[in-house]
Amino acid sequence: MSFYDVTDKYTEVLKPIVTSKGVHLILVEEILQPELNDQLRFQIGSELFGEWVNNQGDLAEFIISLT
């Protein structure tokens, strides 16, 4: 069900969600569109690369010969 409140703000009530803890109603007041700017793209890429590097270290075996 969709409607506008007294401030002309769009809101929507989603259909009831039934869980083991009861019935839940969700009121959506605002939907934000995602934005992927250069800063966020760099942050995500850096985090993923860092995780990849850490995983590679876990998989690698280092042998150091002192002869």
Phi and psi restraints in degrees (range 20) as a CNS / XPLOR table:
assign (resid 1 and name C) (resid 2 and name N)
       (resid 2 and name CA) (resid 2 and name C) 1.0 -114.4 20.0 2
assign (resid 2 and name N) (resid 2 and name CA)
       (resid 2 and name C) (resid 3 and name N) 1.0 147.8 20.0 2
assign (resid 2 and name C) (resid 3 and name N)
       (resid 3 and name CA) (resid 3 and name C) 1.0 -161.9 20.0 2
assign (resid 3 and name N) (resid 3 and name CA)
       (resid 3 and name C) (resid 4 and name N) 1.0 168.8 20.0 2
assign (resid 3 and name C) (resid 4 and name N)
       (resid 4 and name CA) (resid 4 and name C) 1.0 -110.4 20.0 2
assign (resid 4 and name N) (resid 4 and name CA)
       (resid 4 and name C) (resid 5 and name N) 1.0 134.3 20.0 2
assign (resid 4 and name C) (resid 5 and name N)
       (resid 5 and name CA) (resid 5 and name C) 1.0 -84.2 20.0 2
assign (resid 5 and name N) (resid 5 and name CA)
       (resid 5 and name C) (resid 6 and name N) 1.0 -172.5 20.0 2
assign (resid 5 and name C) (resid 6 and name N)
       (resid 6 and name CA) (resid 6 and name C) 1.0 -65.1 20.0 2
assign (resid 6 and name N) (resid 6 and name CA)
       (resid 6 and name C) (resid 7 and name N) 1.0 -18.7 20.0 2
assign (resid 6 and name C) (resid 7 and name N)
       (resid 7 and name CA) (resid 7 and name C) 1.0 -96.0 20.0 2
assign (resid 7 and name N) (resid 7 and name CA)
       (resid 7 and name C) (resid 8 and name N) 1.0 13.5 20.0 2
assign (resid 7 and name C) (resid 8 and name N)
       (resid 8 and name CA) (resid 8 and name C) 1.0 60.8 20.0 2
assign (resid 8 and name N) (resid 8 and name CA)
       (resid 8 and name C) (resid 9 and name N) 1.0 27.8 20.0 2
assign (resid 8 and name C) (resid 9 and name N)
       (resid 9 and name CA) (resid 9 and name C) 1.0 -94.4 20.0 2
assign (resid 9 and name N) (resid 9 and name CA)
       (resid 9 and name C) (resid 10 and name N) 1.0 129.5 20.0 2
assign (resid 9 and name C) (resid 10 and name N)
       (resid 10 and name CA) (resid 10 and name C) 1.0 -69.9 20.0 2
assign (resid 10 and name N) (resid 10 and name CA)
       (resid 10 and name C) (resid 11 and name N) 1.0 131.4 20.0 2
assign (resid 10 and name C) (resid 11 and name N)
       (resid 11 and name CA) (resid 11 and name C) 1.0 -135.9 20.0 2
assign (resid 11 and name N) (resid 11 and name CA)
       (resid 11 and name C) (resid 12 and name N) 1.0 157.4 20.0 2
assign (resid 11 and name C) (resid 12 and name N)
       (resid 12 and name CA) (resid 12 and name C) 1.0 -144.0 20.0 2
assign (resid 12 and name N) (resid 12 and name CA)
       (resid 12 and name C) (resid 13 and name N) 1.0 137.3 20.0 2
assign (resid 12 and name C) (resid 13 and name N)
       (resid 13 and name CA) (resid 13 and name C) 1.0 -103.8 20.0 2
assign (resid 13 and name N) (resid 13 and name CA)
       (resid 13 and name C) (resid 14 and name N) 1.0 121.7 20.0 2
assign (resid 13 and name C) (resid 14 and name N)
       (resid 14 and name CA) (resid 14 and name C) 1.0 -75.9 20.0 2
assign (resid 14 and name N) (resid 14 and name CA)
       (resid 14 and name C) (resid 15 and name N) 1.0 162.2 20.0 2
assign (resid 14 and name C) (resid 15 and name N)
       (resid 15 and name CA) (resid 15 and name C) 1.0 -62.9 20.0 2
assign (resid 15 and name N) (resid 15 and name CA)
       (resid 15 and name C) (resid 16 and name N) 1.0 150.7 20.0 2
assign (resid 15 and name C) (resid 16 and name N)
       (resid 16 and name CA) (resid 16 and name C) 1.0 -57.6 20.0 2
assign (resid 16 and name N) (resid 16 and name CA)
       (resid 16 and name C) (resid 17 and name N) 1.0 140.4 20.0 2
assign (resid 16 and name C) (resid 17 and name N)
       (resid 17 and name CA) (resid 17 and name C) 1.0 -110.3 20.0 2
assign (resid 17 and name N) (resid 17 and name CA)
       (resid 17 and name C) (resid 18 and name N) 1.0 122.6 20.0 2
assign (resid 17 and name C) (resid 18 and name N)
       (resid 18 and name CA) (resid 18 and name C) 1.0 -99.0 20.0 2
assign (resid 18 and name N) (resid 18 and name CA)
       (resid 18 and name C) (resid 19 and name N) 1.0 124.1 20.0 2
assign (resid 18 and name C) (resid 19 and name N)
       (resid 19 and name CA) (resid 19 and name C) 1.0 -125.6 20.0 2
assign (resid 19 and name N) (resid 19 and name CA)
       (resid 19 and name C) (resid 20 and name N) 1.0 -179.6 20.0 2
assign (resid 19 and name C) (resid 20 and name N)
       (resid 20 and name CA) (resid 20 and name C) 1.0 -68.2 20.0 2
assign (resid 20 and name N) (resid 20 and name CA)
       (resid 20 and name C) (resid 21 and name N) 1.0 -16.9 20.0 2
assign (resid 20 and name C) (resid 21 and name N)
       (resid 21 and name CA) (resid 21 and name C) 1.0 -96.9 20.0 2
assign (resid 21 and name N) (resid 21 and name CA)
       (resid 21 and name C) (resid 22 and name N) 1.0 0.4 20.0 2
assign (resid 21 and name C) (resid 22 and name N)
       (resid 22 and name CA) (resid 22 and name C) 1.0 132.9 20.0 2
assign (resid 22 and name N) (resid 22 and name CA)
       (resid 22 and name C) (resid 23 and name N) 1.0 -163.4 20.0 2
assign (resid 22 and name C) (resid 23 and name N)
       (resid 23 and name CA) (resid 23 and name C) 1.0 -104.4 20.0 2
assign (resid 23 and name N) (resid 23 and name CA)
       (resid 23 and name C) (resid 24 and name N) 1.0 133.4 20.0 2
assign (resid 23 and name C) (resid 24 and name N)
       (resid 24 and name CA) (resid 24 and name C) 1.0 -120.6 20.0 2
assign (resid 24 and name N) (resid 24 and name CA)
       (resid 24 and name C) (resid 25 and name N) 1.0 136.6 20.0 2
assign (resid 24 and name C) (resid 25 and name N)
       (resid 25 and name CA) (resid 25 and name C) 1.0 -110.0 20.0 2
assign (resid 25 and name N) (resid 25 and name CA)
       (resid 25 and name C) (resid 26 and name N) 1.0 136.6 20.0 2
assign (resid 25 and name C) (resid 26 and name N)
       (resid 26 and name CA) (resid 26 and name C) 1.0 -117.9 20.0 2
assign (resid 26 and name N) (resid 26 and name CA)
       (resid 26 and name C) (resid 27 and name N) 1.0 127.7 20.0 2
assign (resid 26 and name C) (resid 27 and name N)
       (resid 27 and name CA) (resid 27 and name C) 1.0 -104.9 20.0 2
assign (resid 27 and name N) (resid 27 and name CA)
       (resid 27 and name C) (resid 28 and name N) 1.0 117.5 20.0 2
assign (resid 27 and name C) (resid 28 and name N)
       (resid 28 and name CA) (resid 28 and name C) 1.0 -94.7 20.0 2
assign (resid 28 and name N) (resid 28 and name CA)
       (resid 28 and name C) (resid 29 and name N) 1.0 117.5 20.0 2
assign (resid 28 and name C) (resid 29 and name N)
       (resid 29 and name CA) (resid 29 and name C) 1.0 -98.7 20.0 2
assign (resid 29 and name N) (resid 29 and name CA)
       (resid 29 and name C) (resid 30 and name N) 1.0 -27.8 20.0 2
assign (resid 29 and name C) (resid 30 and name N)
       (resid 30 and name CA) (resid 30 and name C) 1.0 -156.6 20.0 2
assign (resid 30 and name N) (resid 30 and name CA)
       (resid 30 and name C) (resid 31 and name N) 1.0 140.5 20.0 2
assign (resid 30 and name C) (resid 31 and name N)
       (resid 31 and name CA) (resid 31 and name C) 1.0 -114.6 20.0 2
assign (resid 31 and name N) (resid 31 and name CA)
       (resid 31 and name C) (resid 32 and name N) 1.0 118.6 20.0 2
assign (resid 31 and name C) (resid 32 and name N)
       (resid 32 and name CA) (resid 32 and name C) 1.0 -96.3 20.0 2
assign (resid 32 and name N) (resid 32 and name CA)
       (resid 32 and name C) (resid 33 and name N) 1.0 130.5 20.0 2
assign (resid 32 and name C) (resid 33 and name N)
       (resid 33 and name CA) (resid 33 and name C) 1.0 -80.7 20.0 2
assign (resid 33 and name N) (resid 33 and name CA)
       (resid 33 and name C) (resid 34 and name N) 1.0 132.2 20.0 2
assign (resid 33 and name C) (resid 34 and name N)
       (resid 34 and name CA) (resid 34 and name C) 1.0 -69.3 20.0 2
assign (resid 34 and name N) (resid 34 and name CA)
       (resid 34 and name C) (resid 35 and name N) 1.0 145.7 20.0 2
assign (resid 34 and name C) (resid 35 and name N)
       (resid 35 and name CA) (resid 35 and name C) 1.0 -127.4 20.0 2
assign (resid 35 and name N) (resid 35 and name CA)
       (resid 35 and name C) (resid 36 and name N) 1.0 125.9 20.0 2
assign (resid 35 and name C) (resid 36 and name N)
       (resid 36 and name CA) (resid 36 and name C) 1.0 -109.1 20.0 2
assign (resid 36 and name N) (resid 36 and name CA)
       (resid 36 and name C) (resid 37 and name N) 1.0 92.0 20.0 2
assign (resid 36 and name C) (resid 37 and name N)
       (resid 37 and name CA) (resid 37 and name C) 1.0 -89.9 20.0 2
assign (resid 37 and name N) (resid 37 and name CA)
       (resid 37 and name C) (resid 38 and name N) 1.0 177.0 20.0 2
assign (resid 37 and name C) (resid 38 and name N)
       (resid 38 and name CA) (resid 38 and name C) 1.0 -61.2 20.0 2
assign (resid 38 and name N) (resid 38 and name CA)
       (resid 38 and name C) (resid 39 and name N) 1.0 -38.7 20.0 2
assign (resid 38 and name C) (resid 39 and name N)
       (resid 39 and name CA) (resid 39 and name C) 1.0 -65.1 20.0 2
assign (resid 39 and name N) (resid 39 and name CA)
       (resid 39 and name C) (resid 40 and name N) 1.0 -46.1 20.0 2
assign (resid 39 and name C) (resid 40 and name N)
       (resid 40 and name CA) (resid 40 and name C) 1.0 -67.5 20.0 2
assign (resid 40 and name N) (resid 40 and name CA)
       (resid 40 and name C) (resid 41 and name N) 1.0 -38.7 20.0 2
assign (resid 40 and name C) (resid 41 and name N)
       (resid 41 and name CA) (resid 41 and name C) 1.0 -60.6 20.0 2
assign (resid 41 and name N) (resid 41 and name CA)
       (resid 41 and name C) (resid 42 and name N) 1.0 -43.9 20.0 2
assign (resid 41 and name C) (resid 42 and name N)
       (resid 42 and name CA) (resid 42 and name C) 1.0 -64.4 20.0 2
assign (resid 42 and name N) (resid 42 and name CA)
       (resid 42 and name C) (resid 43 and name N) 1.0 -43.6 20.0 2
assign (resid 42 and name C) (resid 43 and name N)
       (resid 43 and name CA) (resid 43 and name C) 1.0 -61.4 20.0 2
assign (resid 43 and name N) (resid 43 and name CA)
       (resid 43 and name C) (resid 44 and name N) 1.0 -46.6 20.0 2
assign (resid 43 and name C) (resid 44 and name N)
       (resid 44 and name CA) (resid 44 and name C) 1.0 -63.2 20.0 2
assign (resid 44 and name N) (resid 44 and name CA)
       (resid 44 and name C) (resid 45 and name N) 1.0 -46.0 20.0 2
assign (resid 44 and name C) (resid 45 and name N)
       (resid 45 and name CA) (resid 45 and name C) 1.0 -61.4 20.0 2
assign (resid 45 and name N) (resid 45 and name CA)
       (resid 45 and name C) (resid 46 and name N) 1.0 -41.5 20.0 2
assign (resid 45 and name C) (resid 46 and name N)
       (resid 46 and name CA) (resid 46 and name C) 1.0 -64.5 20.0 2
assign (resid 46 and name N) (resid 46 and name CA)
       (resid 46 and name C) (resid 47 and name N) 1.0 -43.3 20.0 2
assign (resid 46 and name C) (resid 47 and name N)
       (resid 47 and name CA) (resid 47 and name C) 1.0 -64.7 20.0 2
assign (resid 47 and name N) (resid 47 and name CA)
       (resid 47 and name C) (resid 48 and name N) 1.0 -44.2 20.0 2
assign (resid 47 and name C) (resid 48 and name N)
       (resid 48 and name CA) (resid 48 and name C) 1.0 -64.5 20.0 2
assign (resid 48 and name N) (resid 48 and name CA)
       (resid 48 and name C) (resid 49 and name N) 1.0 -41.6 20.0 2
assign (resid 48 and name C) (resid 49 and name N)
       (resid 49 and name CA) (resid 49 and name C) 1.0 -65.5 20.0 2
assign (resid 49 and name N) (resid 49 and name CA)
       (resid 49 and name C) (resid 50 and name N) 1.0 -41.4 20.0 2
assign (resid 49 and name C) (resid 50 and name N)
       (resid 50 and name CA) (resid 50 and name C) 1.0 -60.9 20.0 2
assign (resid 50 and name N) (resid 50 and name CA)
       (resid 50 and name C) (resid 51 and name N) 1.0 -42.2 20.0 2
assign (resid 50 and name C) (resid 51 and name N)
       (resid 51 and name CA) (resid 51 and name C) 1.0 -63.9 20.0 2
assign (resid 51 and name N) (resid 51 and name CA)
       (resid 51 and name C) (resid 52 and name N) 1.0 -41.2 20.0 2
assign (resid 51 and name C) (resid 52 and name N)
       (resid 52 and name CA) (resid 52 and name C) 1.0 -62.7 20.0 2
assign (resid 52 and name N) (resid 52 and name CA)
       (resid 52 and name C) (resid 53 and name N) 1.0 -44.5 20.0 2
assign (resid 52 and name C) (resid 53 and name N)
       (resid 53 and name CA) (resid 53 and name C) 1.0 -61.9 20.0 2
assign (resid 53 and name N) (resid 53 and name CA)
       (resid 53 and name C) (resid 54 and name N) 1.0 -43.2 20.0 2
assign (resid 53 and name C) (resid 54 and name N)
       (resid 54 and name CA) (resid 54 and name C) 1.0 -61.5 20.0 2
assign (resid 54 and name N) (resid 54 and name CA)
       (resid 54 and name C) (resid 55 and name N) 1.0 -41.5 20.0 2
assign (resid 54 and name C) (resid 55 and name N)
       (resid 55 and name CA) (resid 55 and name C) 1.0 -66.3 20.0 2
assign (resid 55 and name N) (resid 55 and name CA)
       (resid 55 and name C) (resid 56 and name N) 1.0 -35.8 20.0 2
assign (resid 55 and name C) (resid 56 and name N)
       (resid 56 and name CA) (resid 56 and name C) 1.0 -66.2 20.0 2
assign (resid 56 and name N) (resid 56 and name CA)
       (resid 56 and name C) (resid 57 and name N) 1.0 -38.0 20.0 2
assign (resid 56 and name C) (resid 57 and name N)
       (resid 57 and name CA) (resid 57 and name C) 1.0 -64.5 20.0 2
assign (resid 57 and name N) (resid 57 and name CA)
       (resid 57 and name C) (resid 58 and name N) 1.0 -35.2 20.0 2
assign (resid 57 and name C) (resid 58 and name N)
       (resid 58 and name CA) (resid 58 and name C) 1.0 -68.6 20.0 2
assign (resid 58 and name N) (resid 58 and name CA)
       (resid 58 and name C) (resid 59 and name N) 1.0 -29.8 20.0 2
assign (resid 58 and name C) (resid 59 and name N)
       (resid 59 and name CA) (resid 59 and name C) 1.0 -88.0 20.0 2
assign (resid 59 and name N) (resid 59 and name CA)
       (resid 59 and name C) (resid 60 and name N) 1.0 -22.9 20.0 2
assign (resid 59 and name C) (resid 60 and name N)
       (resid 60 and name CA) (resid 60 and name C) 1.0 -84.3 20.0 2
assign (resid 60 and name N) (resid 60 and name CA)
       (resid 60 and name C) (resid 61 and name N) 1.0 151.7 20.0 2
assign (resid 60 and name C) (resid 61 and name N)
       (resid 61 and name CA) (resid 61 and name C) 1.0 -118.8 20.0 2
assign (resid 61 and name N) (resid 61 and name CA)
       (resid 61 and name C) (resid 62 and name N) 1.0 124.6 20.0 2
assign (resid 61 and name C) (resid 62 and name N)
       (resid 62 and name CA) (resid 62 and name C) 1.0 -101.6 20.0 2
assign (resid 62 and name N) (resid 62 and name CA)
       (resid 62 and name C) (resid 63 and name N) 1.0 127.2 20.0 2
assign (resid 62 and name C) (resid 63 and name N)
       (resid 63 and name CA) (resid 63 and name C) 1.0 -120.4 20.0 2
assign (resid 63 and name N) (resid 63 and name CA)
       (resid 63 and name C) (resid 64 and name N) 1.0 121.5 20.0 2
assign (resid 63 and name C) (resid 64 and name N)
       (resid 64 and name CA) (resid 64 and name C) 1.0 -113.0 20.0 2
assign (resid 64 and name N) (resid 64 and name CA)
       (resid 64 and name C) (resid 65 and name N) 1.0 121.6 20.0 2
assign (resid 64 and name C) (resid 65 and name N)
       (resid 65 and name CA) (resid 65 and name C) 1.0 -103.0 20.0 2
assign (resid 65 and name N) (resid 65 and name CA)
       (resid 65 and name C) (resid 66 and name N) 1.0 126.6 20.0 2
assign (resid 65 and name C) (resid 66 and name N)
       (resid 66 and name CA) (resid 66 and name C) 1.0 -103.8 20.0 2
assign (resid 66 and name N) (resid 66 and name CA)
       (resid 66 and name C) (resid 67 and name N) 1.0 26.7 20.0 2
